[in-house]
Protein backbone atom coordinates (compact mmCIF):
# COMPACT_ATOMS: atom_id res chain seq x y z
CA UNK A 1 0.00 0.00 0.00
CA UNK A 2 3.03 2.32 -0.23
CA UNK A 3 1.76 3.51 -3.63
CA UNK A 4 -1.46 4.61 -1.96
CA UNK A 5 0.34 6.81 0.58
CA UNK A 6 2.53 8.31 -2.17
CA UNK A 7 -0.53 9.03 -4.32
CA UNK A 8 -2.45 10.71 -1.49
CA UNK A 9 0.42 12.90 -0.38
CA UNK A 10 1.03 13.88 -4.01
CA UNK A 11 -2.57 14.97 -4.33
CA UNK A 12 -2.43 16.89 -1.05
CA UNK A 13 0.79 18.64 -2.04
CA UNK A 14 -0.40 19.64 -5.51
CA UNK A 15 -3.94 20.90 -4.81
CA UNK A 16 -6.05 22.82 -2.36
CA UNK A 17 -7.33 19.96 -0.20
CA UNK A 18 -9.37 20.08 3.00
CA UNK A 19 -8.26 17.42 5.45
CA UNK A 20 -10.33 16.24 8.40
CA UNK A 21 -11.25 12.97 10.07
CA UNK A 22 -10.94 11.22 13.41
CA UNK A 23 -8.94 8.83 15.56
CA UNK A 24 -10.92 5.98 17.14
CA UNK A 25 -9.97 3.35 19.69
CA UNK A 26 -12.29 0.52 20.65
CA UNK A 27 -12.10 -2.27 23.21
CA UNK A 28 -14.60 -5.17 23.21
CA UNK A 29 -15.27 -8.12 25.47
CA UNK A 30 -17.72 -10.87 24.53
CA UNK A 31 -18.94 -13.76 26.66
CA UNK A 32 -20.35 -16.77 24.83
CA UNK A 33 -21.81 -19.97 26.29
CA UNK A 34 -18.49 -21.24 27.66
CA UNK A 35 -15.91 -18.90 26.12
CA UNK A 36 -14.92 -15.27 26.44
CA UNK A 37 -12.77 -13.11 24.17
CA UNK A 38 -11.17 -9.66 24.25
CA UNK A 39 -10.54 -7.75 21.04
CA UNK A 40 -10.52 -4.27 19.56
CA UNK A 41 -8.72 -1.85 17.28
CA UNK A 42 -7.11 1.54 16.78
CA UNK A 43 -8.31 3.39 13.71
CA UNK A 44 -7.31 6.59 11.91
CA UNK A 45 -9.61 7.97 9.22
CA UNK A 46 -8.43 10.79 6.97
CA UNK A 47 -11.06 12.52 4.82
CA UNK A 48 -9.87 14.54 1.85
CA UNK A 49 -11.96 17.01 -0.16
CA UNK A 50 -10.93 19.24 -3.01
CA UNK A 51 -13.12 21.65 -5.00
CA UNK A 52 -11.34 22.75 -8.20
CA UNK A 53 -14.40 24.90 -8.99
CA UNK A 54 -17.94 25.39 -7.75
CA UNK A 55 -19.30 22.54 -9.90
CA UNK A 56 -16.72 19.84 -9.14
CA UNK A 57 -15.81 18.09 -5.90
CA UNK A 58 -13.30 15.26 -5.45
CA UNK A 59 -13.63 13.31 -2.21
CA UNK A 60 -11.79 10.41 -0.64
CA UNK A 61 -10.95 8.89 2.69
CA UNK A 62 -8.26 6.50 3.74
CA UNK A 63 -8.52 4.29 6.83
CA UNK A 64 -5.67 2.82 8.85
CA UNK A 65 -6.84 0.10 11.25
CA UNK A 66 -4.69 -1.89 13.67
CA UNK A 67 -6.35 -4.75 15.59
CA UNK A 68 -5.48 -6.14 18.99
CA UNK A 69 -6.67 -9.06 21.07
CA UNK A 70 -8.37 -11.97 19.36
CA UNK A 71 -8.02 -11.95 15.58
CA UNK A 72 -8.60 -15.63 14.74
CA UNK A 73 -12.30 -16.52 14.87
CA UNK A 74 -14.57 -19.47 14.17
CA UNK A 75 -18.17 -19.10 12.99
CA UNK A 76 -19.02 -22.23 15.00
CA UNK A 77 -18.78 -20.11 18.19
CA UNK A 78 -21.83 -18.15 17.03
CA UNK A 79 -24.15 -20.90 15.82
CA UNK A 80 -26.15 -23.52 17.76
CA UNK A 81 -24.56 -26.89 18.48
CA UNK A 82 -27.38 -28.79 16.79
CA UNK A 83 -26.11 -27.67 13.37
CA UNK A 84 -23.05 -29.92 13.96
CA UNK A 85 -20.49 -27.90 11.97
CA UNK A 86 -16.90 -28.74 12.91
CA UNK A 87 -15.06 -25.53 12.13
CA UNK A 88 -15.30 -22.50 9.83
CA UNK A 89 -12.35 -20.30 10.78
CA UNK A 90 -11.73 -16.76 9.61
CA UNK A 91 -9.33 -14.02 10.64
CA UNK A 92 -9.00 -10.24 10.66
CA UNK A 93 -5.73 -8.39 10.15
CA UNK A 94 -4.33 -4.88 10.16
CA UNK A 95 -5.44 -2.93 7.12
CA UNK A 96 -5.06 0.27 5.15
CA UNK A 97 -7.69 0.98 2.53
CA UNK A 98 -9.53 3.65 0.57
CA UNK A 99 -13.10 3.53 1.82
CA UNK A 100 -14.29 6.24 -0.58
CA UNK A 101 -12.79 7.89 -3.65
CA UNK A 102 -15.17 9.68 -5.99
CA UNK A 103 -15.82 12.65 -8.26
CA UNK A 104 -19.04 14.66 -7.96
CA UNK A 105 -20.04 17.08 -10.71
CA UNK A 106 -23.01 19.46 -10.83
CA UNK A 107 -24.50 20.21 -14.23
CA UNK A 108 -27.44 22.47 -15.01
CA UNK A 109 -29.96 19.61 -15.16
CA UNK A 110 -28.44 16.97 -12.87
CA UNK A 111 -25.67 15.98 -10.44
CA UNK A 112 -23.42 13.06 -11.33
CA UNK A 113 -21.14 11.08 -8.98
CA UNK A 114 -18.71 8.36 -10.05
CA UNK A 115 -16.44 6.22 -7.89
CA UNK A 116 -16.53 4.51 -4.52
CA UNK A 117 -18.95 6.73 -2.65
CA UNK A 118 -21.16 6.85 0.46
CA UNK A 119 -24.71 5.68 -0.32
CA UNK A 120 -27.47 5.49 2.26
CA UNK A 121 -31.08 4.83 1.28
CA UNK A 122 -34.38 4.42 3.08
CA UNK A 123 -36.16 5.83 6.10
CA UNK A 124 -35.62 3.03 8.63
CA UNK A 125 -33.29 3.37 11.61
CA UNK A 126 -32.18 -0.24 12.16
CA UNK A 127 -33.19 -1.79 8.82
CA UNK A 128 -33.45 -0.42 5.28
CA UNK A 129 -35.13 -2.76 2.77
CA UNK A 130 -34.59 -0.18 0.01
CA UNK A 131 -30.83 -0.11 0.54
CA UNK A 132 -29.70 -3.06 -1.56
CA UNK A 133 -26.07 -1.95 -1.17
CA UNK A 134 -25.60 -1.87 2.64
CA UNK A 135 -26.49 -3.58 5.89
CA UNK A 136 -26.51 -2.11 9.40
CA UNK A 137 -25.19 -3.45 12.71
CA UNK A 138 -28.10 -3.63 15.16
CA UNK A 139 -25.94 -2.80 18.18
CA UNK A 140 -24.65 0.34 16.40
CA UNK A 141 -26.95 1.11 13.43
CA UNK A 142 -25.73 4.69 12.88
CA UNK A 143 -22.05 3.74 12.41
CA UNK A 144 -20.62 4.81 9.05
CA UNK A 145 -21.08 2.38 6.18
CA UNK A 146 -18.49 1.29 3.64
CA UNK A 147 -18.36 3.11 0.31
CA UNK A 148 -20.06 1.61 -2.75
CA UNK A 149 -18.40 1.60 -6.18
CA UNK A 150 -21.18 3.13 -8.24
CA UNK A 151 -22.44 5.58 -10.84
CA UNK A 152 -25.10 7.93 -9.47
CA UNK A 153 -27.23 10.55 -11.22
CA UNK A 154 -29.59 12.83 -9.27
CA UNK A 155 -32.06 14.80 -11.40
CA UNK A 156 -34.36 17.49 -9.95
CA UNK A 157 -37.96 16.93 -11.09
CA UNK A 158 -41.34 18.48 -10.32
CA UNK A 159 -41.56 20.77 -7.26
CA UNK A 160 -38.72 19.75 -4.98
CA UNK A 161 -38.63 16.15 -6.23
CA UNK A 162 -35.57 14.16 -7.25
CA UNK A 163 -35.05 11.26 -9.62
CA UNK A 164 -32.14 9.20 -8.30
CA UNK A 165 -30.46 6.57 -10.51
CA UNK A 166 -27.74 4.31 -9.05
CA UNK A 167 -25.75 1.57 -10.82
CA UNK A 168 -23.21 -0.64 -9.05
CA UNK A 169 -21.18 -2.19 -11.91
CA UNK A 170 -20.18 -5.84 -11.90
CA UNK A 171 -18.59 -8.25 -14.38
CA UNK A 172 -21.73 -8.22 -16.59
CA UNK A 173 -24.78 -6.00 -16.92
CA UNK A 174 -27.03 -8.70 -15.42
CA UNK A 175 -24.71 -9.06 -12.42
CA UNK A 176 -24.74 -5.28 -11.83
CA UNK A 177 -27.13 -3.83 -9.24
CA UNK A 178 -29.44 -1.07 -10.46
CA UNK A 179 -31.82 1.14 -8.52
CA UNK A 180 -34.06 4.04 -9.55
CA UNK A 181 -35.79 6.18 -6.96
CA UNK A 182 -38.29 9.03 -7.31
CA UNK A 183 -38.40 11.17 -4.16
CA UNK A 184 -41.04 13.81 -3.51
CA UNK A 185 -43.41 15.06 -0.80
CA UNK A 186 -47.12 15.15 -0.10
CA UNK A 187 -48.32 17.39 2.72
CA UNK A 188 -46.24 16.73 5.84
CA UNK A 189 -44.87 13.46 4.44
CA UNK A 190 -41.92 12.70 2.16
CA UNK A 191 -42.15 9.58 0.03
CA UNK A 192 -40.23 7.62 -2.58
CA UNK A 193 -41.12 5.14 -5.30
CA UNK A 194 -38.38 2.62 -6.08
CA UNK A 195 -37.57 0.00 -8.64
CA UNK A 196 -34.46 -1.97 -9.47
CA UNK A 197 -32.84 -5.28 -10.15
CA UNK A 198 -30.00 -7.26 -8.66
CA UNK A 199 -28.34 -10.66 -8.84
CA UNK A 200 -29.79 -11.81 -5.55
CA UNK A 201 -30.48 -14.79 -3.33
CA UNK A 202 -33.91 -16.34 -3.85
CA UNK A 203 -35.70 -19.22 -2.10
CA UNK A 204 -34.92 -22.54 -3.79
CA UNK A 205 -38.03 -24.31 -2.50
CA UNK A 206 -36.03 -26.60 -0.16
CA UNK A 207 -35.46 -24.30 2.85
CA UNK A 208 -32.36 -22.97 1.11
CA UNK A 209 -31.24 -20.36 -1.39
CA UNK A 210 -30.05 -19.98 -4.97
CA UNK A 211 -28.91 -16.96 -7.00
CA UNK A 212 -30.90 -15.36 -9.79
CA UNK A 213 -31.55 -12.04 -11.51
CA UNK A 214 -34.42 -10.40 -9.58
CA UNK A 215 -36.54 -7.32 -10.30
CA UNK A 216 -37.79 -5.37 -7.29
CA UNK A 217 -40.37 -2.70 -6.59
CA UNK A 218 -41.05 -0.72 -3.43
CA UNK A 219 -41.15 2.64 -1.75
CA UNK A 220 -40.89 4.59 1.48
CA UNK A 221 -42.71 7.26 3.47
CA UNK A 222 -41.70 9.42 6.42
CA UNK A 223 -43.44 12.26 8.22
CA UNK A 224 -45.21 13.43 11.34
CA UNK A 225 -48.76 12.91 12.59
CA UNK A 226 -50.02 14.32 15.91
CA UNK A 227 -46.44 14.94 17.11
CA UNK A 228 -45.51 11.33 16.39
CA UNK A 229 -42.90 10.56 13.76
CA UNK A 230 -43.95 7.78 11.37
CA UNK A 231 -41.98 5.99 8.69
CA UNK A 232 -42.00 2.85 6.63
CA UNK A 233 -40.38 1.28 3.61
CA UNK A 234 -40.56 -1.91 1.62
CA UNK A 235 -38.86 -3.64 -1.27
CA UNK A 236 -40.48 -6.69 -2.84
CA UNK A 237 -39.67 -9.02 -5.73
CA UNK A 238 -41.84 -8.66 -8.83
CA UNK A 239 -41.59 -12.33 -9.82
CA UNK A 240 -44.85 -14.13 -9.07
CA UNK A 241 -43.02 -17.48 -8.84
CA UNK A 242 -40.48 -16.15 -6.32
CA UNK A 243 -42.40 -13.59 -4.31
CA UNK A 244 -40.29 -12.36 -1.38
CA UNK A 245 -39.21 -9.12 0.18
CA UNK A 246 -38.84 -6.94 3.24
CA UNK A 247 -40.89 -4.33 5.06
CA UNK A 248 -40.15 -2.06 8.01
CA UNK A 249 -42.28 0.49 9.81
CA UNK A 250 -41.52 2.65 12.82
CA UNK A 251 -42.76 5.33 15.17
CA UNK A 252 -41.05 7.81 17.49
CA UNK A 253 -41.93 10.60 19.89
CA UNK A 254 -40.05 13.11 22.02
CA UNK A 255 -41.76 13.78 25.34
CA UNK A 256 -41.95 17.25 26.87
CA UNK A 257 -39.18 16.50 29.39
CA UNK A 258 -36.74 15.49 26.64
CA UNK A 259 -37.06 11.71 26.67
CA UNK A 260 -36.99 10.26 23.14
CA UNK A 261 -38.60 6.90 22.36
CA UNK A 262 -38.73 5.00 19.07
CA UNK A 263 -39.64 1.51 17.88
CA UNK A 264 -39.38 -0.43 14.61
CA UNK A 265 -40.79 -3.68 13.32
CA UNK A 266 -39.05 -5.57 10.51
CA UNK A 267 -40.26 -8.47 8.39
CA UNK A 268 -38.03 -10.36 5.97
CA UNK A 269 -39.77 -13.16 4.10
CA UNK A 270 -36.38 -14.38 2.84
CA UNK A 271 -35.37 -15.27 6.39
CA UNK A 272 -35.70 -18.81 7.72
CA UNK A 273 -38.68 -20.09 9.62
CA UNK A 274 -38.00 -21.03 13.23
CA UNK A 275 -37.70 -24.81 12.81
CA UNK A 276 -35.97 -24.71 9.41
CA UNK A 277 -32.73 -22.86 10.21
CA UNK A 278 -29.65 -24.35 8.53
CA UNK A 279 -25.98 -23.45 8.55
CA UNK A 280 -26.44 -21.74 5.17
CA UNK A 281 -28.94 -19.36 6.75
CA UNK A 282 -26.36 -18.37 9.38
CA UNK A 283 -23.61 -18.05 6.78
CA UNK A 284 -25.63 -15.82 4.44
CA UNK A 285 -26.73 -13.74 7.42
CA UNK A 286 -23.14 -13.25 8.65
CA UNK A 287 -21.85 -12.15 5.24
CA UNK A 288 -24.78 -9.80 4.58
CA UNK A 289 -26.40 -11.69 1.71
CA UNK A 290 -29.67 -11.60 3.65
CA UNK A 291 -30.67 -8.84 6.08
CA UNK A 292 -31.77 -11.16 8.89
CA UNK A 293 -31.51 -14.77 9.97
CA UNK A 294 -35.24 -15.28 10.49
CA UNK A 295 -38.34 -13.34 9.49
CA UNK A 296 -39.72 -11.11 12.27
CA UNK A 297 -37.77 -8.62 14.40
CA UNK A 298 -38.29 -5.68 16.73
CA UNK A 299 -36.01 -2.76 17.61
CA UNK A 300 -36.70 -0.11 20.26
CA UNK A 301 -34.62 2.70 21.71
CA UNK A 302 -35.01 5.28 24.45
CA UNK A 303 -32.66 8.28 24.71
CA UNK A 304 -32.19 10.99 27.32
CA UNK A 305 -29.60 13.76 27.74
CA UNK A 306 -28.60 14.12 31.39
CA UNK A 307 -26.52 17.24 30.65
CA UNK A 308 -25.19 19.04 27.59
CA UNK A 309 -22.24 16.63 27.67
CA UNK A 310 -23.65 13.30 28.89
CA UNK A 311 -26.33 11.33 27.06
CA UNK A 312 -27.73 7.87 27.61
CA UNK A 313 -29.71 5.38 25.56
CA UNK A 314 -31.24 1.97 26.02
CA UNK A 315 -31.53 -0.36 23.03
CA UNK A 316 -33.50 -3.54 22.84
CA UNK A 317 -33.81 -5.64 19.73
CA UNK A 318 -34.85 -9.18 19.18
CA UNK A 319 -35.90 -12.08 17.05
CA UNK A 320 -39.64 -12.53 17.50
CA UNK A 321 -39.54 -15.98 15.89
CA UNK A 322 -37.17 -17.67 18.37
CA UNK A 323 -37.84 -15.22 21.25
CA UNK A 324 -34.22 -14.16 21.73
CA UNK A 325 -33.33 -10.55 22.55
CA UNK A 326 -30.44 -8.18 23.30
CA UNK A 327 -30.75 -5.44 25.94
CA UNK A 328 -28.03 -2.80 25.55
CA UNK A 329 -27.71 0.32 27.75
CA UNK A 330 -25.27 2.91 26.40
CA UNK A 331 -23.63 6.02 27.85
CA UNK A 332 -21.85 8.75 25.84
CA UNK A 333 -19.74 11.57 27.28
CA UNK A 334 -18.42 14.56 25.34
CA UNK A 335 -15.29 14.66 27.45
CA UNK A 336 -13.68 17.57 25.58
CA UNK A 337 -14.45 19.55 22.47
CA UNK A 338 -14.44 17.04 19.56
CA UNK A 339 -13.63 14.12 21.90
CA UNK A 340 -16.32 11.58 22.82
CA UNK A 341 -16.20 8.50 25.02
CA UNK A 342 -18.86 5.79 24.79
CA UNK A 343 -19.61 2.69 26.85
CA UNK A 344 -21.98 -0.13 25.86
CA UNK A 345 -23.18 -3.16 27.79
CA UNK A 346 -25.30 -5.81 26.09
CA UNK A 347 -27.04 -8.74 27.73
CA UNK A 348 -28.83 -11.45 25.79
CA UNK A 349 -32.03 -13.26 26.70
CA UNK A 350 -33.23 -16.48 25.16
CA UNK A 351 -32.38 -20.14 24.72
CA UNK A 352 -28.73 -21.08 24.12
CA UNK A 353 -29.58 -22.35 20.63
CA UNK A 354 -31.35 -19.11 19.59
CA UNK A 355 -29.91 -16.34 17.43
CA UNK A 356 -29.14 -13.82 20.18
CA UNK A 357 -29.30 -16.11 23.22
CA UNK A 358 -26.00 -17.75 22.23
CA UNK A 359 -24.11 -14.46 22.72
CA UNK A 360 -24.60 -13.95 26.49
CA UNK A 361 -22.78 -10.76 27.69
CA UNK A 362 -20.73 -8.15 25.82
CA UNK A 363 -18.96 -4.89 26.71
CA UNK A 364 -17.67 -2.13 24.45
CA UNK A 365 -15.69 1.05 25.10
CA UNK A 366 -15.03 3.52 22.29
CA UNK A 367 -12.99 6.73 22.25
CA UNK A 368 -13.18 9.03 19.24
CA UNK A 369 -11.35 12.32 18.66
CA UNK A 370 -12.25 14.47 15.62
CA UNK A 371 -9.92 16.86 13.87
Wavefront OBJ file of the C-alpha trace (Angstrom):
o trace
v 0.000 0.000 0.000
v 3.033 2.316 -0.235
v 1.758 3.512 -3.626
v -1.464 4.613 -1.959
v 0.337 6.807 0.581
v 2.533 8.312 -2.170
v -0.532 9.028 -4.317
v -2.450 10.712 -1.492
v 0.418 12.904 -0.377
v 1.034 13.883 -4.009
v -2.574 14.974 -4.331
v -2.434 16.890 -1.048
v 0.790 18.643 -2.036
v -0.398 19.643 -5.510
v -3.936 20.895 -4.806
v -6.047 22.820 -2.361
v -7.330 19.957 -0.197
v -9.373 20.082 2.996
v -8.257 17.419 5.453
v -10.327 16.237 8.400
v -11.250 12.970 10.074
v -10.938 11.216 13.411
v -8.935 8.834 15.560
v -10.921 5.984 17.137
v -9.966 3.353 19.688
v -12.286 0.525 20.652
v -12.100 -2.274 23.209
v -14.601 -5.172 23.205
v -15.271 -8.118 25.469
v -17.722 -10.871 24.532
v -18.937 -13.757 26.660
v -20.348 -16.772 24.829
v -21.811 -19.974 26.289
v -18.486 -21.242 27.664
v -15.910 -18.904 26.116
v -14.915 -15.273 26.440
v -12.773 -13.106 24.171
v -11.170 -9.661 24.255
v -10.537 -7.752 21.039
v -10.515 -4.266 19.558
v -8.716 -1.855 17.280
v -7.112 1.538 16.782
v -8.310 3.395 13.706
v -7.314 6.590 11.914
v -9.610 7.973 9.224
v -8.434 10.794 6.969
v -11.060 12.518 4.824
v -9.867 14.543 1.850
v -11.958 17.009 -0.155
v -10.931 19.244 -3.011
v -13.116 21.651 -5.003
v -11.340 22.748 -8.201
v -14.400 24.897 -8.990
v -17.940 25.393 -7.752
v -19.302 22.538 -9.902
v -16.722 19.843 -9.138
v -15.808 18.093 -5.899
v -13.305 15.262 -5.447
v -13.634 13.309 -2.207
v -11.790 10.408 -0.644
v -10.953 8.890 2.692
v -8.261 6.499 3.744
v -8.520 4.286 6.826
v -5.668 2.817 8.847
v -6.843 0.100 11.247
v -4.687 -1.894 13.673
v -6.350 -4.752 15.586
v -5.476 -6.138 18.991
v -6.667 -9.057 21.065
v -8.375 -11.973 19.364
v -8.016 -11.946 15.578
v -8.603 -15.625 14.738
v -12.303 -16.523 14.870
v -14.570 -19.471 14.171
v -18.167 -19.097 12.986
v -19.018 -22.225 15.003
v -18.775 -20.111 18.190
v -21.827 -18.146 17.027
v -24.147 -20.904 15.825
v -26.150 -23.518 17.762
v -24.558 -26.889 18.478
v -27.382 -28.794 16.795
v -26.112 -27.672 13.370
v -23.052 -29.917 13.964
v -20.495 -27.897 11.968
v -16.900 -28.741 12.907
v -15.063 -25.532 12.133
v -15.301 -22.501 9.828
v -12.347 -20.299 10.779
v -11.735 -16.756 9.606
v -9.334 -14.023 10.636
v -8.996 -10.245 10.655
v -5.732 -8.390 10.150
v -4.328 -4.881 10.161
v -5.438 -2.931 7.116
v -5.063 0.272 5.147
v -7.691 0.978 2.527
v -9.530 3.648 0.571
v -13.102 3.533 1.818
v -14.287 6.237 -0.585
v -12.792 7.895 -3.655
v -15.174 9.675 -5.991
v -15.822 12.653 -8.258
v -19.041 14.663 -7.958
v -20.044 17.082 -10.708
v -23.008 19.465 -10.828
v -24.501 20.212 -14.226
v -27.436 22.474 -15.007
v -29.963 19.614 -15.158
v -28.444 16.970 -12.868
v -25.673 15.985 -10.445
v -23.422 13.057 -11.326
v -21.140 11.085 -8.984
v -18.713 8.364 -10.049
v -16.436 6.219 -7.894
v -16.533 4.514 -4.519
v -18.951 6.733 -2.652
v -21.162 6.849 0.459
v -24.711 5.683 -0.319
v -27.465 5.493 2.264
v -31.077 4.826 1.283
v -34.378 4.417 3.081
v -36.157 5.828 6.100
v -35.622 3.026 8.633
v -33.293 3.368 11.615
v -32.178 -0.235 12.162
v -33.192 -1.793 8.823
v -33.453 -0.422 5.281
v -35.134 -2.760 2.772
v -34.586 -0.184 0.011
v -30.832 -0.108 0.542
v -29.696 -3.055 -1.563
v -26.073 -1.955 -1.166
v -25.602 -1.872 2.640
v -26.487 -3.577 5.885
v -26.511 -2.106 9.403
v -25.194 -3.450 12.707
v -28.103 -3.629 15.163
v -25.937 -2.804 18.179
v -24.654 0.341 16.404
v -26.946 1.115 13.425
v -25.733 4.686 12.882
v -22.053 3.742 12.414
v -20.624 4.805 9.051
v -21.078 2.377 6.178
v -18.492 1.294 3.637
v -18.358 3.113 0.307
v -20.058 1.614 -2.753
v -18.398 1.601 -6.177
v -21.185 3.126 -8.242
v -22.437 5.577 -10.836
v -25.104 7.927 -9.475
v -27.228 10.548 -11.220
v -29.589 12.835 -9.274
v -32.064 14.797 -11.405
v -34.364 17.492 -9.945
v -37.961 16.935 -11.091
v -41.335 18.477 -10.319
v -41.556 20.768 -7.262
v -38.717 19.753 -4.983
v -38.634 16.155 -6.229
v -35.570 14.156 -7.246
v -35.053 11.260 -9.617
v -32.136 9.204 -8.298
v -30.462 6.575 -10.509
v -27.739 4.312 -9.052
v -25.754 1.573 -10.823
v -23.207 -0.636 -9.050
v -21.179 -2.190 -11.908
v -20.177 -5.841 -11.896
v -18.593 -8.251 -14.380
v -21.729 -8.220 -16.587
v -24.779 -6.004 -16.923
v -27.034 -8.697 -15.418
v -24.711 -9.055 -12.419
v -24.736 -5.282 -11.829
v -27.126 -3.834 -9.243
v -29.436 -1.073 -10.462
v -31.825 1.139 -8.517
v -34.059 4.041 -9.554
v -35.793 6.180 -6.959
v -38.289 9.027 -7.306
v -38.400 11.174 -4.165
v -41.042 13.810 -3.509
v -43.408 15.056 -0.804
v -47.119 15.151 -0.097
v -48.317 17.393 2.715
v -46.238 16.728 5.842
v -44.866 13.455 4.438
v -41.924 12.702 2.165
v -42.146 9.582 0.030
v -40.235 7.623 -2.577
v -41.120 5.140 -5.297
v -38.380 2.617 -6.076
v -37.567 0.005 -8.640
v -34.459 -1.966 -9.473
v -32.841 -5.280 -10.153
v -30.000 -7.258 -8.662
v -28.340 -10.659 -8.845
v -29.791 -11.811 -5.547
v -30.480 -14.786 -3.334
v -33.914 -16.341 -3.851
v -35.697 -19.218 -2.097
v -34.921 -22.537 -3.794
v -38.031 -24.312 -2.498
v -36.030 -26.597 -0.162
v -35.460 -24.302 2.845
v -32.361 -22.974 1.114
v -31.242 -20.363 -1.392
v -30.051 -19.984 -4.965
v -28.911 -16.959 -6.996
v -30.896 -15.356 -9.789
v -31.553 -12.045 -11.509
v -34.415 -10.396 -9.580
v -36.544 -7.319 -10.303
v -37.794 -5.368 -7.287
v -40.373 -2.697 -6.590
v -41.048 -0.715 -3.433
v -41.149 2.640 -1.751
v -40.894 4.594 1.482
v -42.708 7.259 3.467
v -41.697 9.425 6.421
v -43.443 12.261 8.216
v -45.207 13.428 11.341
v -48.757 12.913 12.590
v -50.024 14.324 15.912
v -46.437 14.943 17.111
v -45.505 11.331 16.391
v -42.902 10.558 13.761
v -43.954 7.781 11.373
v -41.982 5.986 8.695
v -41.997 2.848 6.632
v -40.382 1.279 3.615
v -40.561 -1.908 1.616
v -38.858 -3.641 -1.267
v -40.475 -6.693 -2.842
v -39.667 -9.017 -5.732
v -41.842 -8.661 -8.835
v -41.588 -12.330 -9.823
v -44.855 -14.134 -9.073
v -43.017 -17.478 -8.844
v -40.475 -16.151 -6.320
v -42.401 -13.594 -4.310
v -40.290 -12.363 -1.375
v -39.209 -9.116 0.179
v -38.838 -6.940 3.244
v -40.890 -4.333 5.065
v -40.149 -2.062 8.014
v -42.278 0.491 9.809
v -41.518 2.646 12.816
v -42.764 5.331 15.173
v -41.051 7.811 17.486
v -41.930 10.603 19.890
v -40.051 13.115 22.022
v -41.761 13.778 25.340
v -41.954 17.254 26.873
v -39.183 16.496 29.394
v -36.738 15.489 26.643
v -37.058 11.707 26.673
v -36.988 10.262 23.138
v -38.600 6.904 22.356
v -38.725 4.996 19.069
v -39.639 1.510 17.879
v -39.384 -0.429 14.609
v -40.794 -3.685 13.322
v -39.046 -5.567 10.508
v -40.261 -8.470 8.392
v -38.029 -10.360 5.965
v -39.771 -13.159 4.096
v -36.381 -14.378 2.836
v -35.373 -15.270 6.394
v -35.698 -18.808 7.718
v -38.681 -20.087 9.625
v -37.995 -21.031 13.230
v -37.705 -24.805 12.806
v -35.972 -24.711 9.407
v -32.730 -22.857 10.207
v -29.649 -24.345 8.526
v -25.976 -23.450 8.555
v -26.440 -21.736 5.173
v -28.942 -19.355 6.751
v -26.360 -18.367 9.382
v -23.608 -18.046 6.781
v -25.632 -15.820 4.441
v -26.730 -13.743 7.424
v -23.140 -13.252 8.651
v -21.852 -12.146 5.238
v -24.779 -9.798 4.585
v -26.398 -11.688 1.709
v -29.672 -11.597 3.650
v -30.670 -8.843 6.079
v -31.767 -11.158 8.894
v -31.511 -14.774 9.971
v -35.244 -15.280 10.486
v -38.344 -13.341 9.494
v -39.722 -11.109 12.265
v -37.771 -8.623 14.403
v -38.290 -5.685 16.731
v -36.009 -2.756 17.615
v -36.696 -0.110 20.259
v -34.620 2.701 21.707
v -35.012 5.284 24.450
v -32.664 8.284 24.714
v -32.186 10.989 27.324
v -29.602 13.756 27.737
v -28.596 14.121 31.394
v -26.517 17.235 30.653
v -25.190 19.039 27.591
v -22.244 16.632 27.665
v -23.648 13.305 28.893
v -26.332 11.327 27.062
v -27.729 7.868 27.609
v -29.712 5.381 25.559
v -31.237 1.971 26.020
v -31.534 -0.355 23.028
v -33.505 -3.543 22.842
v -33.811 -5.638 19.725
v -34.846 -9.178 19.183
v -35.900 -12.076 17.046
v -39.641 -12.534 17.497
v -39.540 -15.978 15.887
v -37.172 -17.668 18.366
v -37.836 -15.216 21.247
v -34.220 -14.155 21.730
v -33.326 -10.549 22.547
v -30.444 -8.181 23.298
v -30.750 -5.444 25.937
v -28.028 -2.798 25.546
v -27.711 0.319 27.748
v -25.268 2.909 26.399
v -23.629 6.019 27.846
v -21.854 8.752 25.844
v -19.744 11.569 27.278
v -18.424 14.559 25.335
v -15.292 14.657 27.446
v -13.684 17.570 25.577
v -14.454 19.552 22.470
v -14.438 17.042 19.563
v -13.631 14.121 21.903
v -16.320 11.582 22.822
v -16.201 8.501 25.021
v -18.862 5.786 24.793
v -19.607 2.688 26.853
v -21.977 -0.132 25.863
v -23.185 -3.161 27.793
v -25.300 -5.806 26.085
v -27.044 -8.743 27.732
v -28.834 -11.449 25.788
v -32.026 -13.256 26.699
v -33.226 -16.485 25.159
v -32.384 -20.140 24.721
v -28.733 -21.083 24.123
v -29.578 -22.345 20.630
v -31.350 -19.110 19.593
v -29.908 -16.337 17.434
v -29.142 -13.823 20.185
v -29.302 -16.114 23.223
v -26.001 -17.752 22.227
v -24.109 -14.465 22.723
v -24.603 -13.949 26.490
v -22.781 -10.763 27.688
v -20.725 -8.155 25.821
v -18.957 -4.889 26.706
v -17.672 -2.130 24.453
v -15.687 1.045 25.101
v -15.030 3.524 22.294
v -12.993 6.727 22.247
v -13.182 9.035 19.236
v -11.354 12.319 18.660
v -12.247 14.471 15.625
v -9.918 16.860 13.865
l 1 2 3 4 5 6 7 8 9 10 11 12 13 14 15 16 17 18 19 20 21 22 23 24 25 26 27 28 29 30 31 32 33 34 35 36 37 38 39 40 41 42 43 44 45 46 47 48 49 50 51 52 53 54 55 56 57 58 59 60 61 62 63 64 65 66 67 68 69 70 71 72 73 74 75 76 77 78 79 80 81 82 83 84 85 86 87 88 89 90 91 92 93 94 95 96 97 98 99 100 101 102 103 104 105 106 107 108 109 110 111 112 113 114 115 116 117 118 119 120 121 122 123 124 125 126 127 128 129 130 131 132 133 134 135 136 137 138 139 140 141 142 143 144 145 146 147 148 149 150 151 152 153 154 155 156 157 158 159 160 161 162 163 164 165 166 167 168 169 170 171 172 173 174 175 176 177 178 179 180 181 182 183 184 185 186 187 188 189 190 191 192 193 194 195 196 197 198 199 200 201 202 203 204 205 206 207 208 209 210 211 212 213 214 215 216 217 218 219 220 221 222 223 224 225 226 227 228 229 230 231 232 233 234 235 236 237 238 239 240 241 242 243 244 245 246 247 248 249 250 251 252 253 254 255 256 257 258 259 260 261 262 263 264 265 266 267 268 269 270 271 272 273 274 275 276 277 278 279 280 281 282 283 284 285 286 287 288 289 290 291 292 293 294 295 296 297 298 299 300 301 302 303 304 305 306 307 308 309 310 311 312 313 314 315 316 317 318 319 320 321 322 323 324 325 326 327 328 329 330 331 332 333 334 335 336 337 338 339 340 341 342 343 344 345 346 347 348 349 350 351 352 353 354 355 356 357 358 359 360 361 362 363 364 365 366 367 368 369 370 371
